[in-house]
Every structure is written in structure tokens, then in C-alpha cells.
Amino acid sequence: MFTLITLYSTIIPISLYVSIEMIKFIQSTQFINKDLNMYHAESNTPALARTSNLNEELGQVEYIFSDKTGTLTRNLMEFFKCSIGGEIYGTGITEIERGRAERSGLKVDEGKSPTTAVHEKGFNFDDPRLMHGAWKNERDPEICKVD
């Protein structure tokens, strides 16, 4: 009887680990890679899970900071636009928007930043709805939204 308990104590944890890894692999290959909600039609790109742990990490991301150019080449990430709850705040044109416009043959208007904008290295954000405490004294939060 003691031998049986000893064998089960080593067999069960190993088989449990293998079973969980197989489930993670199936979730990533069958569910994530074939999810139509994760398909990007403009670039004809489906989701591609490169790790079996991806399913565990979905929904845990709170902040995404991205800058397609400059971060690696100049070691500088500039912040001048953000999205909070699906609302876009800030002015300016990102490198991605500039590249898309140039590929489409559109002229890109850089625009001038207002004199009230805060200019610090890496921080060129300006939006009158959020800057200089404009949102603090607003009683109706709907006024801060853009239509």
C-alpha cells in the first residue's frame, strides 16, 4: 500500500502538469489563432499565438506604451497622444499615421502646437480637456468627452 501511495504521489503531479500544458497549447493554437475577432482585415493578419501562456495573460494588460520609431534608434519615446476608455486624447500625428498617409499619397499637415502646451523631453501631450486641471473642476463628466 505504501508503494502505491508513493507511486501516485509522483505520477499525478507529472500527468497534471502535462495535461495543463496540453490544454494551454490547444487553447493557443485552436482558439486564439482561429478567433475571427482578433483578425485584422486591413493587413489580412490573423492572430498568432507565439506562446502557450498567452491565454492566461489576456485581460491582464492595463497599460500599453508603444512607439514604432525612435525608441530603438534614438532611445526616445515621445508621448503626445493616448486612448483612455476608447477615447483618443491629445493632438499631433503619430509615425504610424504619418506613414499610412504617405503610402496613401495624402499630404500630412504637422500643425503648430499651442503656446499653452507643456513641452518636456519625451512629453509633447496637449489636450485642453485634460491639461492644466481642466477636468478637475468639471461637474458634468460628459462635457470632457469628444463627440
Z-matrix of the N, CA and C atoms (Angstrom, degrees):
N
C 1 1.456
C 2 1.526 1 110.92
N 3 1.332 2 116.24 1 -41.21
C 4 1.458 3 120.29 2 179.28
C 5 1.534 4 111.08 3 -62.55
N 6 1.331 5 116.36 4 -37.56
C 7 1.469 6 121.20 5 178.48
C 8 1.525 7 110.14 6 -64.59
N 9 1.305 8 117.52 7 -40.90
C 10 1.460 9 121.69 8 179.27
C 11 1.528 10 111.06 9 -62.60
N 12 1.310 11 117.91 10 -44.40
C 13 1.469 12 121.80 11 178.55
C 14 1.524 13 110.36 12 -64.95
N 15 1.300 14 117.15 13 -40.05
C 16 1.464 15 121.05 14 178.59
C 17 1.524 16 110.77 15 -63.69
N 18 1.320 17 117.44 16 -42.55
C 19 1.468 18 120.79 17 178.61
C 20 1.532 19 110.93 18 -65.01
N 21 1.323 20 117.57 19 -45.33
C 22 1.462 21 120.58 20 179.72
C 23 1.526 22 112.21 21 -63.37
N 24 1.314 23 117.26 22 -33.76
C 25 1.462 24 119.45 23 -179.61
C 26 1.528 25 111.91 24 -66.25
N 27 1.320 26 118.21 25 -24.46
C 28 1.474 27 120.04 26 176.79
C 29 1.518 28 112.12 27 -96.70
N 30 1.308 29 118.16 28 -31.84
C 31 1.467 30 120.87 29 -177.33
C 32 1.522 31 111.31 30 -73.93
N 33 1.316 32 118.59 31 -44.32
C 34 1.465 33 121.21 32 -175.55
C 35 1.526 34 112.12 33 -63.08
N 36 1.320 35 121.33 34 -48.69
C 37 1.466 36 118.73 35 179.36
C 38 1.532 37 113.29 36 -61.71
N 39 1.322 38 117.80 37 -36.90
C 40 1.464 39 119.82 38 179.46
C 41 1.521 40 110.20 39 -68.00
N 42 1.318 41 117.83 40 -45.57
C 43 1.461 42 119.73 41 -179.20
C 44 1.528 43 110.95 42 -68.46
N 45 1.321 44 117.74 43 -33.12
C 46 1.461 45 120.85 44 176.78
C 47 1.522 46 110.78 45 -64.58
N 48 1.320 47 116.53 46 -43.44
C 49 1.464 48 121.30 47 178.52
C 50 1.530 49 110.56 48 -62.18
N 51 1.326 50 116.82 49 -45.10
C 52 1.467 51 120.98 50 179.39
C 53 1.523 52 110.16 51 -63.64
N 54 1.319 53 117.77 52 -42.24
C 55 1.472 54 121.15 53 179.62
C 56 1.521 55 111.37 54 -62.65
N 57 1.312 56 117.65 55 -43.50
C 58 1.467 57 120.91 56 -179.98
C 59 1.523 58 110.62 57 -65.14
N 60 1.322 59 117.83 58 -41.78
C 61 1.467 60 120.60 59 178.18
C 62 1.521 61 111.36 60 -64.56
N 63 1.328 62 117.90 61 -37.77
C 64 1.467 63 120.76 62 177.36
C 65 1.525 64 110.37 63 -65.15
N 66 1.316 65 117.33 64 -41.18
C 67 1.467 66 120.83 65 178.63
C 68 1.524 67 110.34 66 -63.72
N 69 1.327 68 118.01 67 -42.81
C 70 1.468 69 121.32 68 177.71
C 71 1.524 70 110.89 69 -61.17
N 72 1.328 71 116.44 70 -42.28
C 73 1.460 72 120.75 71 -179.90
C 74 1.528 73 110.92 72 -63.81
N 75 1.323 74 117.21 73 -44.36
C 76 1.465 75 120.92 74 179.30
C 77 1.524 76 110.38 75 -65.15
N 78 1.330 77 117.67 76 -40.62
C 79 1.464 78 119.96 77 178.28
C 80 1.521 79 111.12 78 -61.54
N 81 1.314 80 117.41 79 -41.77
C 82 1.465 81 119.30 80 -177.60
C 83 1.519 82 111.66 81 -72.86
N 84 1.337 83 118.13 82 -40.32
C 85 1.466 84 119.01 83 -176.55
C 86 1.519 85 112.67 84 -81.58
N 87 1.321 86 117.94 85 -37.36
C 88 1.456 87 119.85 86 -175.04
C 89 1.529 88 113.42 87 -92.87
N 90 1.313 89 117.86 88 -34.46
C 91 1.458 90 119.59 89 -175.37
C 92 1.524 91 112.67 90 -95.91
N 93 1.310 92 118.09 91 -51.67
C 94 1.468 93 120.79 92 -176.45
C 95 1.521 94 110.96 93 -70.78
N 96 1.319 95 117.69 94 -47.68
C 97 1.466 96 120.70 95 -176.76
C 98 1.519 97 112.79 96 -67.08
N 99 1.314 98 118.49 97 -22.74
C 100 1.468 99 121.09 98 -178.07
C 101 1.525 100 112.70 99 -109.45
N 102 1.327 101 117.93 100 11.98
C 103 1.462 102 121.99 101 -179.41
C 104 1.525 103 109.72 102 -77.52
N 105 1.328 104 117.12 103 117.10
C 106 1.466 105 121.07 104 -178.42
C 107 1.520 106 112.26 105 -70.00
N 108 1.325 107 118.62 106 -22.73
C 109 1.460 108 120.63 107 177.17
C 110 1.520 109 112.12 108 -72.59
N 111 1.319 110 117.62 109 -15.48
C 112 1.462 111 121.75 110 178.09
C 113 1.523 112 111.31 111 -102.81
N 114 1.318 113 117.96 112 14.88
C 115 1.462 114 123.17 113 179.60
C 116 1.521 115 109.64 114 -91.18
N 117 1.331 116 117.42 115 131.79
C 118 1.461 117 122.56 116 178.44
C 119 1.526 118 108.08 117 -102.82
N 120 1.343 119 115.96 118 105.91
C 121 1.461 120 121.20 119 -172.76
C 122 1.527 121 112.92 120 -68.74
N 123 1.344 122 117.96 121 -35.31
C 124 1.466 123 120.55 122 -176.82
C 125 1.521 124 112.31 123 -60.96
N 126 1.318 125 116.88 124 -40.22
C 127 1.461 126 119.91 125 -179.12
C 128 1.527 127 112.20 126 -103.79
N 129 1.343 128 117.40 127 4.29
C 130 1.460 129 122.89 128 -179.58
C 131 1.533 130 110.35 129 54.38
N 132 1.333 131 115.85 130 47.30
C 133 1.458 132 121.38 131 -175.64
C 134 1.528 133 110.45 132 -118.86
N 135 1.334 134 117.54 133 117.31
C 136 1.465 135 119.37 134 173.50
C 137 1.523 136 110.25 135 -82.98
N 138 1.311 137 116.16 136 168.74
C 139 1.467 138 120.37 137 176.09
C 140 1.523 139 108.83 138 -67.45
N 141 1.313 140 115.85 139 145.93
C 142 1.459 141 121.13 140 178.88
C 143 1.521 142 108.44 141 -134.38
N 144 1.316 143 115.80 142 107.59
C 145 1.465 144 120.78 143 178.36
C 146 1.519 145 108.09 144 -83.27
N 147 1.318 146 116.19 145 117.18
C 148 1.462 147 120.55 146 -179.24
C 149 1.521 148 112.13 147 -96.53
N 150 1.312 149 116.37 148 -2.22
C 151 1.462 150 120.77 149 178.76
C 152 1.521 151 109.00 150 -144.84
N 153 1.304 152 116.23 151 149.07
C 154 1.464 153 119.19 152 -179.54
C 155 1.526 154 111.74 153 -77.26
N 156 1.320 155 118.33 154 -13.84
C 157 1.466 156 121.85 155 -179.78
C 158 1.522 157 112.97 156 -84.31
N 159 1.318 158 117.96 157 -2.33
C 160 1.462 159 121.17 158 -174.73
C 161 1.525 160 112.14 159 -59.97
N 162 1.310 161 117.61 160 -38.39
C 163 1.460 162 120.76 161 -177.85
C 164 1.527 163 111.77 162 -63.19
N 165 1.323 164 117.44 163 -32.20
C 166 1.462 165 120.78 164 178.26
C 167 1.521 166 111.61 165 -71.37
N 168 1.326 167 117.06 166 -28.09
C 169 1.459 168 121.34 167 -175.03
C 170 1.524 169 113.07 168 -90.33
N 171 1.324 170 117.99 169 -11.51
C 172 1.459 171 120.32 170 179.88
C 173 1.523 172 110.03 171 -63.54
N 174 1.305 173 116.61 172 135.93
C 175 1.452 174 121.80 173 179.13
C 176 1.511 175 114.66 174 84.63
N 177 1.313 176 118.18 175 -3.04
C 178 1.455 177 120.86 176 -179.43
C 179 1.517 178 112.41 177 -99.50
N 180 1.333 179 117.71 178 -5.49
C 181 1.458 180 121.13 179 -178.77
C 182 1.521 181 108.43 180 -78.63
N 183 1.320 182 117.20 181 126.07
C 184 1.454 183 121.41 182 179.18
C 185 1.520 184 111.63 183 -102.87
N 186 1.319 185 117.67 184 -38.92
C 187 1.458 186 121.49 185 -176.62
C 188 1.520 187 109.13 186 -132.71
N 189 1.324 188 116.05 187 137.33
C 190 1.459 189 121.31 188 174.18
C 191 1.515 190 107.03 189 -124.99
N 192 1.308 191 116.53 190 118.10
C 193 1.451 192 122.22 191 174.91
C 194 1.518 193 106.91 192 -109.18
N 195 1.316 194 116.51 193 120.71
C 196 1.459 195 118.16 194 -178.82
C 197 1.514 196 109.94 195 -137.47
N 198 1.287 197 114.45 196 143.14
C 199 1.454 198 122.40 197 176.48
C 200 1.516 199 105.17 198 -149.15
N 201 1.312 200 116.77 199 113.44
C 202 1.453 201 119.33 200 -172.67
C 203 1.521 202 113.24 201 -74.72
N 204 1.312 203 118.59 202 -25.03
C 205 1.467 204 119.50 203 -179.50
C 206 1.514 205 109.33 204 -131.81
N 207 1.284 206 115.57 205 153.15
C 208 1.450 207 120.53 206 175.41
C 209 1.505 208 114.22 207 93.33
N 210 1.314 209 117.82 208 -33.61
C 211 1.457 210 119.21 209 -176.76
C 212 1.522 211 111.08 210 -65.02
N 213 1.315 212 116.48 211 -45.78
C 214 1.458 213 119.62 212 -179.03
C 215 1.520 214 111.97 213 -84.38
N 216 1.329 215 117.36 214 -38.96
C 217 1.466 216 119.65 215 -175.14
C 218 1.518 217 112.66 216 -78.33
N 219 1.330 218 117.37 217 -40.24
C 220 1.465 219 120.77 218 -177.02
C 221 1.520 220 112.99 219 -111.23
N 222 1.323 221 117.53 220 -1.94
C 223 1.460 222 122.63 221 -175.98
C 224 1.531 223 110.61 222 55.61
N 225 1.330 224 115.84 223 45.28
C 226 1.461 225 121.63 224 -177.77
C 227 1.520 226 108.99 225 -144.35
N 228 1.311 227 116.81 226 123.42
C 229 1.450 228 121.37 227 173.90
C 230 1.522 229 107.42 228 -112.77
N 231 1.322 230 116.51 229 123.00
C 232 1.466 231 120.65 230 -178.19
C 233 1.519 232 109.78 231 -99.62
N 234 1.332 233 115.70 232 135.70
C 235 1.460 234 122.11 233 179.69
C 236 1.517 235 108.28 234 -109.45
N 237 1.335 236 116.86 235 110.95
C 238 1.457 237 119.13 236 176.08
C 239 1.519 238 112.54 237 -141.53
N 240 1.315 239 118.26 238 4.10
C 241 1.448 240 121.87 239 177.90
C 242 1.519 241 108.48 240 -153.13
N 243 1.345 242 116.44 241 143.44
C 244 1.458 243 119.06 242 176.92
C 245 1.521 244 109.30 243 -149.81
N 246 1.310 245 115.23 244 164.19
C 247 1.454 246 122.23 245 177.58
C 248 1.524 247 107.58 246 -123.86
N 249 1.321 248 116.26 247 121.97
C 250 1.460 249 121.85 248 179.27
C 251 1.517 250 107.26 249 -121.52
N 252 1.303 251 116.72 250 115.34
C 253 1.459 252 121.01 251 -179.24
C 254 1.513 253 112.82 252 60.68
N 255 1.322 254 117.81 253 32.73
C 256 1.456 255 122.23 254 179.74
C 257 1.519 256 114.35 255 85.43
N 258 1.322 257 118.80 256 -8.08
C 259 1.470 258 123.39 257 176.97
C 260 1.514 259 108.86 258 -90.51
N 261 1.320 260 117.60 259 133.83
C 262 1.457 261 121.45 260 178.95
C 263 1.520 262 108.97 261 -93.51
N 264 1.324 263 115.37 262 127.35
C 265 1.456 264 122.38 263 178.58
C 266 1.520 265 108.61 264 -119.62
N 267 1.315 266 115.28 265 149.24
C 268 1.459 267 120.40 266 177.90
C 269 1.513 268 111.22 267 104.20
N 270 1.314 269 114.61 268 162.22
C 271 1.453 270 120.52 269 179.05
C 272 1.514 271 108.63 270 -121.30
N 273 1.296 272 115.10 271 165.02
C 274 1.453 273 119.68 272 179.29
C 275 1.513 274 111.06 273 113.76
N 276 1.301 275 114.47 274 172.29
C 277 1.454 276 121.47 275 -177.85
C 278 1.521 277 108.04 276 -119.65
N 279 1.315 278 116.30 277 126.75
C 280 1.456 279 120.25 278 178.35
C 281 1.521 280 109.56 279 -77.20
N 282 1.322 281 115.75 280 164.87
C 283 1.465 282 120.37 281 178.05
C 284 1.524 283 110.69 282 -62.44
N 285 1.313 284 117.13 283 -33.98
C 286 1.463 285 120.82 284 179.15
C 287 1.520 286 109.94 285 -66.32
N 288 1.336 287 116.89 286 -45.78
C 289 1.465 288 120.42 287 178.61
C 290 1.521 289 110.84 288 -64.09
N 291 1.327 290 117.28 289 -39.19
C 292 1.461 291 121.51 290 179.00
C 293 1.534 292 110.42 291 -63.63
N 294 1.327 293 117.18 292 -44.78
C 295 1.463 294 121.17 293 179.17
C 296 1.511 295 112.23 294 -64.77
N 297 1.342 296 117.39 295 -40.89
C 298 1.461 297 121.01 296 178.49
C 299 1.528 298 110.59 297 -64.04
N 300 1.334 299 117.22 298 -41.13
C 301 1.462 300 120.64 299 179.52
C 302 1.526 301 110.92 300 -66.39
N 303 1.327 302 117.29 301 -40.83
C 304 1.464 303 120.25 302 179.36
C 305 1.518 304 111.26 303 -65.62
N 306 1.334 305 118.02 304 -38.45
C 307 1.465 306 120.51 305 177.39
C 308 1.519 307 111.01 306 -65.95
N 309 1.336 308 116.36 307 -32.82
C 310 1.465 309 120.61 308 179.00
C 311 1.517 310 112.21 309 -81.41
N 312 1.333 311 117.56 310 -6.65
C 313 1.455 312 121.37 311 179.85
C 314 1.518 313 113.76 312 82.08
N 315 1.318 314 117.90 313 17.34
C 316 1.461 315 121.76 314 179.60
C 317 1.517 316 110.20 315 -91.39
N 318 1.330 317 115.81 316 147.45
C 319 1.457 318 120.50 317 177.33
C 320 1.524 319 108.67 318 -83.48
N 321 1.312 320 115.56 319 134.05
C 322 1.462 321 121.47 320 -177.49
C 323 1.517 322 109.07 321 -97.33
N 324 1.349 323 116.10 322 122.61
C 325 1.458 324 121.43 323 177.22
C 326 1.521 325 107.87 324 -95.96
N 327 1.321 326 116.51 325 113.47
C 328 1.466 327 121.13 326 -177.50
C 329 1.518 328 111.79 327 -66.75
N 330 1.312 329 117.35 328 -37.41
C 331 1.459 330 120.76 329 -179.07
C 332 1.513 331 111.53 330 72.51
N 333 1.295 332 116.12 331 157.51
C 334 1.470 333 122.10 332 179.17
C 335 1.518 334 108.97 333 -101.02
N 336 1.306 335 116.11 334 140.17
C 337 1.458 336 118.86 335 176.84
C 338 1.523 337 108.84 336 -81.55
N 339 1.322 338 117.38 337 143.01
C 340 1.459 339 120.51 338 -179.67
C 341 1.526 340 111.73 339 -63.96
N 342 1.309 341 115.59 340 158.17
C 343 1.467 342 119.98 341 -178.69
C 344 1.521 343 111.75 342 -70.50
N 345 1.343 344 117.26 343 -18.80
C 346 1.464 345 120.06 344 179.53
C 347 1.521 346 112.27 345 -83.38
N 348 1.325 347 117.59 346 -5.31
C 349 1.465 348 120.78 347 -178.02
C 350 1.525 349 110.68 348 -67.98
N 351 1.311 350 115.78 349 144.29
C 352 1.459 351 121.91 350 176.50
C 353 1.518 352 107.49 351 -84.60
N 354 1.324 353 117.00 352 124.76
C 355 1.460 354 120.25 353 -179.93
C 356 1.516 355 109.56 354 -117.89
N 357 1.293 356 114.96 355 106.93
C 358 1.453 357 122.39 356 174.09
C 359 1.517 358 106.54 357 -128.41
N 360 1.311 359 116.44 358 160.23
C 361 1.450 360 119.86 359 179.72
C 362 1.528 361 109.26 360 -61.34
N 363 1.319 362 116.38 361 119.81
C 364 1.451 363 121.96 362 179.27
C 365 1.512 364 114.46 363 85.53
N 366 1.328 365 118.67 364 -7.59
C 367 1.462 366 121.65 365 -179.21
C 368 1.516 367 108.53 366 -126.84
N 369 1.316 368 116.42 367 99.71
C 370 1.463 369 122.19 368 179.30
C 371 1.521 370 110.01 369 -120.21
N 372 1.310 371 116.46 370 33.53
C 373 1.455 372 121.63 371 -176.08
C 374 1.519 373 110.50 372 -79.32
N 375 1.339 374 116.00 373 136.36
C 376 1.459 375 120.45 374 175.70
C 377 1.520 376 108.54 375 -149.45
N 378 1.301 377 116.52 376 120.75
C 379 1.455 378 123.05 377 173.66
C 380 1.521 379 106.67 378 -153.84
N 381 1.329 380 117.91 379 117.99
C 382 1.467 381 120.23 380 -176.26
C 383 1.527 382 113.31 381 -62.37
N 384 1.337 383 118.18 382 -19.25
C 385 1.467 384 120.04 383 179.18
C 386 1.521 385 112.24 384 -73.96
N 387 1.337 386 117.36 385 -23.67
C 388 1.462 387 120.61 386 -175.48
C 389 1.521 388 114.01 387 -117.04
N 390 1.320 389 117.72 388 -25.40
C 391 1.462 390 121.11 389 -172.04
C 392 1.523 391 112.04 390 -81.07
N 393 1.315 392 114.84 391 155.36
C 394 1.466 393 124.67 392 175.05
C 395 1.526 394 112.31 393 56.61
N 396 1.342 395 117.15 394 31.73
C 397 1.460 396 121.84 395 175.06
C 398 1.512 397 114.71 396 71.16
N 399 1.336 398 118.43 397 19.32
C 400 1.463 399 120.73 398 -178.20
C 401 1.523 400 111.81 399 -62.08
N 402 1.295 401 118.07 400 -30.36
C 403 1.456 402 121.73 401 -177.59
C 404 1.527 403 112.77 402 -79.63
N 405 1.327 404 118.56 403 -19.88
C 406 1.471 405 121.10 404 -175.38
C 407 1.523 406 113.04 405 -66.77
N 408 1.313 407 117.07 406 -41.91
C 409 1.461 408 121.38 407 -173.24
C 410 1.518 409 113.11 408 -92.31
N 411 1.309 410 117.96 409 3.61
C 412 1.461 411 121.21 410 -177.69
C 413 1.527 412 109.71 411 -82.77
N 414 1.338 413 116.22 412 121.00
C 415 1.461 414 120.18 413 -179.05
C 416 1.525 415 111.43 414 -77.65
N 417 1.321 416 117.01 415 -33.98
C 418 1.461 417 121.48 416 -178.24
C 419 1.526 418 109.03 417 -103.21
N 420 1.345 419 118.82 418 109.22
C 421 1.462 420 120.08 419 -177.43
C 422 1.523 421 113.63 420 -66.13
N 423 1.330 422 117.43 421 -18.54
C 424 1.465 423 120.12 422 179.92
C 425 1.528 424 111.70 423 -67.35
N 426 1.328 425 118.07 424 -25.00
C 427 1.459 426 121.34 425 -179.42
C 428 1.522 427 110.66 426 -67.96
N 429 1.314 428 117.28 427 -30.31
C 430 1.468 429 121.49 428 -178.82
C 431 1.519 430 112.40 429 -73.57
N 432 1.323 431 118.03 430 -12.28
C 433 1.464 432 121.16 431 -177.72
C 434 1.521 433 110.60 432 -84.41
N 435 1.325 434 114.60 433 152.86
C 436 1.466 435 121.53 434 175.92
C 437 1.513 436 108.00 435 -100.36
N 438 1.318 437 116.92 436 136.32
C 439 1.473 438 120.22 437 178.38
C 440 1.500 439 111.07 438 -79.46
